[in-house]
Amino acid sequence: MTHAATLAAAGLRAADLAGGSLAVHSPIDGAHLAQVAETDPAQMGQVIARAQDAFRLWREVPAPRRGELVRLLGEELRAAKAELGALVTLEVGKITSEGLGEVQEMIDICDFAVGLSRQLYGLTIASERPGHRMAETWHPIGPVGVISAFNFPVAVWSWNAALALVCGNPVIWKPSEKTPLTAMATQKIMERALARFGDAPEGLCQLVVGGPQIGAVLVDSPLVPVLSATGSTRMGSIVGPRVMARWGRPILELGGNNAMIVAPSADLDMAVRAIVFGAVGTAGQRCTSLRRLIVHHSIREDLVTRLTRAYASLPIGDPRATTTLIGPLIDHAARDRMLGQLERARAEGGKVYGGRAVAAGVPQGGAYVEPALVEMPAQTACVREETFAPILYVMGYDRLEEAIALQNDVPQGLSSCIFTLDLREAETFLSAAGSDCGIANVNIGPSGAEIGGAFGGEKETGGGRESGSDAWKGYMRRQTSTVNYSTRLPLAQGVRFDL
């Protein structure tokens, strides 16, 4: 399918793709896809005012009725899955199955949120005062700003939007300026769901397009009480304090420097498959991508041999081809950062396998690279940094405590895993003395989280939680209330104040 046909199938018209100042290119071949109109920063006040107006109406709609809108969104996404998935591949460079998988993730979170709309439970709390009832209730909080990154251009919006909507909040979405087309196509899908719903307030779901200026308005506005931002740790270090300075609530999903420990008892055939997908899936551009491999010295040589053989066989090329497993990096700047980081690794004593730029057998104009496997003498400065590319650093260990210490000794704390058939090792890894990450897995890789669990991490990953479990509480305000149905007025803690 041609680029133009993919854009048209996703519902993008000629008027959507021309006349603006934001140039959009496909990482597949560098082709110019669109010249998109950006939101005028001067209009952001009106955008936020519309969201506030929508909030005053939407918060009064019963939660199960709000869930009906998200159910309709899920239906529309199912109908548009192939077309939207193909657009993700075109604009981001993900292989076809990953593009489709991202849309499936959107569908899954809609299913989760529909059920959640009937389960926004509070608590009944035992009161120490006779004739009193104490309870905890959750209420809508207000407009939710969502700033998403290029690597999951639509799924992360859906994690936030599906929950925010059933919780009674409008959503304002600013996608990455690298991937506005998938956002525009998703907004059209959302508008179809809104039309079927029938009586949703205007301004309930809005899309704004542009760069940091647009995002800064959402970050700084006291009328946007919740701001979810996905991106680099550097970005989060700016956004988080600014949101908190105006007493807002940040939900930050930032860097990941994820590790796998491979123990002597590990099933190496399984481990190799998990390592390769974790390290090179999405061309290493997932926040949960595997970046560090900590291997017991007794099996290190064998595992590196297996991995170098597997890496050499990986098909690199056009992500739309059914045989391709590794597509392009998002742009040439990302490729240059990867190559520069590999030079740093060599300077710090690393032995690099692969990692070269690829020009033959791939579409011209794209930033294609071989995934790199780097044996390191220690966890050096470059290993402690996250590079958003398919670089996997390999280190050795003797004792499990040493491996866990290595894993935890980085600024980031998103995802982690161990391959072992030893129950004691597995349970130690999952204990309070084990992994310090928000996600910890046994005998699976660090990537590919399901929507049922809360997603997020600790330390410089930002501490935010999105998607499943009780992440919905981040989009609501908690109210504790006490009702006195007696004829007396006893005070708590035995305090006496008799008039």
N, C-alpha and C positions, 0 to 999 in steps of 0.2 A: 504494500500500500504506500502511495506517495505521502510526503509530508502534508501536502494540501488536503489530501483525502482523509488523513488521520484527524486533522484539525476540524474539517467539516463534519466528520462523523461524531466528534465530541460536542457538536453544537455551536462551534465558534464560527461566526460569520465574518465576511470581509470587513465590515465596519468595526468589529471587535479587534481586528488584527492590524489596523492601519491608523495613521493620523496622530499617533502619540509620540512621546519622547523616549520611552523605555524600549530599547532594542532587546529582543529575545532570540537566542540562538540555540540550536540543538547540539548537545554534546556529541551526538553520533557522528556528525560530519561538519559541524560548524555552520550549518546552513542558517540563514536568517529566516526566522519563523514569523516574526511580528514586530510591529512598532506600536507598543501598547500605551494608551493614555494613562497618565498617572493622576492620582488624586491630588487636588490642590490643597496644600497644607492649610490655607486660609478657610477651607470648607470643613475642616475636621471638627470645628465647634458644632456645626450643624449635624454632622454625622453622630456625634456623641449626644446631642440634644434629642435626636430622633430615637436613639437607643434608650435614653431616659424616659421619653414618652411611652415607648413600647413597654418598658419595664413596669410602669405604673398600671398598665392593663394586663400584661402577661402574668404578673405575680398573683393576680386574683383568679386566674384560670386554674381549675383543679388539676393536680399533678397527673392523674391518669389521662386527662384530656390533653395535657401537654405531651404526654407520652405518645398520643396518637400522631402528632406531627412527626415525631422521630420514627415511628413505625412507617409512615408514608415515605419518609426520607430513605429508609432502608429498602423499601420496595423500588423506589426510583433508582437507587444505586444498583440494585440487582439487575434492573432492566438495562442500565448503562455500563455494566461492569466491563465488558470487552472494550468499549470505546474509550472509557476513561482510563483503563489500564494501558491501552495503547498510547494514549497521550502522555501518561507518566513515563513510559519508555522513551518516547520521542523527546520529552523536555528534560528528563533527568538522566537518561542513559541506562536505566535498569533493564535487565533481561526481561523477556515477556512474562515469565512466570512470577517474577517479583513485582512487576507492575500490576498484574492481576491480583497478586497476593495483597498488595497495599489496599486495593479497593475492597477485597474480601474483609480486610481488617476493619474498614469503615462499616461494612454491613454487620459484622459481628458486634461492634460497639453499639450500633443502633439496637440490635436485639437485646443486648445487656441493658441499655438505658430504658427500653420500653418496660422491661420487668421491674427495673428500679423505680419507675414512676409510681408504682404501687407499694414501694417498700422504703419510703423516706421516713424511717422509723425514728422516733424519739424514745425517751425513757420515762418510766414512772419511778420516782425515787422515794424511799422511805423517809418520812419526816420525823424528827425527834419531838415535834410539838403535837399534842393530841388535837384531833379535829382539823388537821391540815393535810393537804395533798400537794406534793411537789412533783413537778414534771419538767422534762427537757424537750423543747420543740425546735425544729429546724425550719428556717424561713429563707426565701429568696434574698439575694444580697444586692443585685444590681448588674449593670452591664459588665460583661467579661471581654477583655481584650485578648486576642490570640495572635502572637507573632510566631510564625512557623518557619522552619528551615527548609533548604532545598532538597535534602536527602529523603525526607518523607513529606512530600509537598501537600498531600491531602489527608493522610491518615491521622497525623497529629492534630489537625483542625478537628477532625471528627471525634477524637477522644474528648476534646474540650467541649465542642459544640453539643454533642449528644447529651452529655451530662449537664452542661449549663442550661440547656433548654428544658429538660425535664425538671430541673431544680428551680425553674421560674425566671431565668435570666436571659436577656438578649445577648448577642454575640457580635463583636466587631473583629474582623479578620484581616490582618496584614500579612500576606505571604512573603516569602523571600522574593526579592526583585529578580532572582535568577529563574524563578519558576512561577510566574503569574498566570500562565495559560491554564495549567491544571486547576488553579484556584478559580479562575473565571468559569471554566466548564463545570466545576463543582457548584458554584453559585447558581448556575442555570438549573442544575439538578435540584438544588434546594428550593429554588423559586417554583419549580413544578410541584414539589411537595407542599409548599405553602399555598399554592393555588388550589390544590385538592383539599387541603385542610379547611380553607374557606374563610375563616374569621380571625386569622392571626394579625396582630397589630403591625402597621408599617414600621420598618426599622428594626424588626426583630432579629434579622440576620443580614449584616451588611459586610461588604467587601471593600477594602481600600487598598490601592496599589501604589507602591513607591518605595523610596529608600528610607534611610535613618530618620529623616525629618518627620515622616509620617508616623513611624514607630514612636518617636520621642513624644508626640502629642498624647498617645495612649499611655505611655509610661508615666507622664507627668500629670495627667488629668485626675483630680480627686473625684470626678464623676464616673470613673472606671475603677470600681473597688477591687476587682480581681484582674491581674495581668499575668497571663501564661506566656512564657517566652522560651523558645527552644533554640539553642545555638551554642556558640563557643563559651568557654569559661570567661574569656575576656569580656564578651558581650554581657554575660550575667553579672559580672562584677560591677558593671555600670548600671544595668537595669535594676537589679535587686535593691541596692541602697536608695535609688531614686524613688522607687515605688514605696518603699518603707518610710522614706522621709515624709511622704504626704499621707502616711497611715493607710496605705493600700496593702493588698495581700499579693505577693508575688508567688507564682508557681514556676520554678525554674528547672528546666531539663537541659543540662549543660554537658561538659566533656566527659568522656569515658576512656580509661586506659586499661582495658579489661584483660584479665589474665586467666589462663588455665593451668592448673597443676596436674601433671601426669605422674601418677604414682607407679611403683614397680608392678603392682598387681593389675594395672589397667588393661582393658581389652584394647589393644593397639589398633586393630582394624576399625573399631568404632571410633576411637580417638582421632585417627587420621581423617575420617570423614567429617567429624565435628570440627576439627581444626581447620580444614580447608574451607568449608562453608563459612565458618565464623570469621576467618581472616580475609577471604577474598570475595565473599558475597557482597553485592552492591559495590564492587570494586573497592572494598574496604571503607566505604563511606557511610557506615551505620554508627550511631553513637554506641551501640553494643558490639561493634566489630572486635574480634579477638586481636590484641596487639602485643601481648606478652605470653610466652610459653615457658613455664617453669617445670623442667623435666628432671626426674631422678637420674643421677649420674649413671646408674646401672643400665638404663635403657635409652640414654640420650643419643648415642651414636646411631642405634638402630632406628629410632624415631626420625632423626634428621634425614637419614638415608631414604626412608619411606616418603617423607614429605618432599624432599627435592625431586624424587621421581614423580610424585603426584603433581607437583607444581609444573613440572616440565610438560605434562600432558594436558594442561588446562587450555581449552579453546578460548581464544581472545578475539573479539571482533564485534561486528554489528549485533547489538543486543536483540534485534528482531529475529535473527536467525535461530532456528530451533536448537542448533548444536552449541550455540555460544553459552559460556558460563561466566565470562568476564567482559563487561562492556567498558565504556570509556569513563574516565574521571569527568567531573562536571565541567572543567575547563582547563586550559593550558597552564594557568597559574597554579592550579592544584597539582598538575604534573611536575611543574618546576619545584614546588615545595617538597614533593616526595623525593625527587632526585637530589635536592640539596640536603635533605635529612639523611639520605643514605651516605652522602659524602661525610657528614658529621659522624655517622655511626662507624665508618671506616677509620676516621681519625681517632675515635675512642676505642679502637681495637676490635671492631666488628668484622666478621667474615661474611660477605654478602653473596647470596645466591639469587640470580635473577635481578629484577628491578630495573631493567632497561626500558627505554621508550620503544614502542612498537610502531613501525611504519608500513611494513609489508603485510598484505592480506587483511587489512582493516580499511574502513572508509576513510578517505583522506579528509583532513580538517578536524578530526576528533583527537582527543588526548588519551591515547591508549598506552598502557604500560604493562610490563610483566609484573606479577606480584613478587614481592621480595621476601626472602627468608634470611634473617641476619643472626648468626651466632655471636653472642656478646660475652665478654669475659666477666661482666658484672652489670648491675643495674645502673648504668651511667646516666648522665644528664639527658642525653637524647632519648633514652628509653623511658624516662620519667615524663616526657612530654607526649601529648597526643598529636599524631599526624594523621589527618583525615585521608588515608590512602592505604593500599594493601601492603603494609610493612608489618612483618611478624618477627619480633625479637625472641631469641631462644637463649635461655639460661639454665644452669643446672643447680641441683640441691642434693643434700644428703639426708637431712631430717625434715619431717613434716613441719615442725615448728619454724624451721628456717624458710621453707617454701611459703608458709602463710605470712611470715614477716615480710618477705620479698613482695608478695602480692599486695599487701596492705601499704607498703612503703612508697606510695605515689600520692599526688595531691587529689586524684580523682577517685570516686567510689561508686561507680554505676553497677557493673555486672561482673560476675566471677563464676568460676566453675572448677570442679575437680573430677578427674577420671580415676576411679579406684574401685576395686571389688572388696576392699577392707571396710567393714562396717564401722570400726572405730575411727578410721581416718575420715570417712564420710561424715559421721556425726560430729567429730571435732571441727571439721571445716564449717559446718552449719551452726556451731555453738557460738556463745558470746566471745569465746577466745579464738574464733575462726575468722572467716571473711568479714571485712567491715563494709561491704557493699550493700546497696539496696536490693540487689538480685544475687542469689547464690544457688548454683545448680550442681547436681551430681550426675555424672555420666551423660550429660548433654552439654552443648556449647553455650556461650554467653549470649548468643543472639537468637532472635525469633520468639520474643515474649508473647504470651497469649493475653487477650484483653481481660480475662477474668481476674488477673492479679494486678495490684497497683504497680505502676511503672515509675521508676525513678531511682535516684541514688543519693549518696551522702557526700560530705566534704565539698570539693569544688564542683561536683555534679549538681549541687544546688539545693538538694533536700526536697525537691518537689515530688508530688505523686499525681499521676494522671491515669485515666482508663478505669480499671476495675476495682474490686474490693470496696473500701469505704472512701475512695478518692472523691466521691461526690460531696463529701463534707467540706472540701475546699471551695465549693461553689455556693455555699449557704452560710447563713449566720445562725449561731446557736443561741437559744433563749431559754433560760431557766426561770420557771414561774412557780409561785406558791399560792394556793387558794386556802383561805381560812373559812371553813364552813361551820365552825363552832360559834358559841356565844361569848367566848373569852378571847383574850389577846396575850397568850403566853409568848415570851421572848426566847430565842435560841440561846444555847449555852448556859441556861439557868439565870440569865440576867434579870434583875428585878428593877423596875422603874415605876413605882406606884405613885400616882398623883393623889 
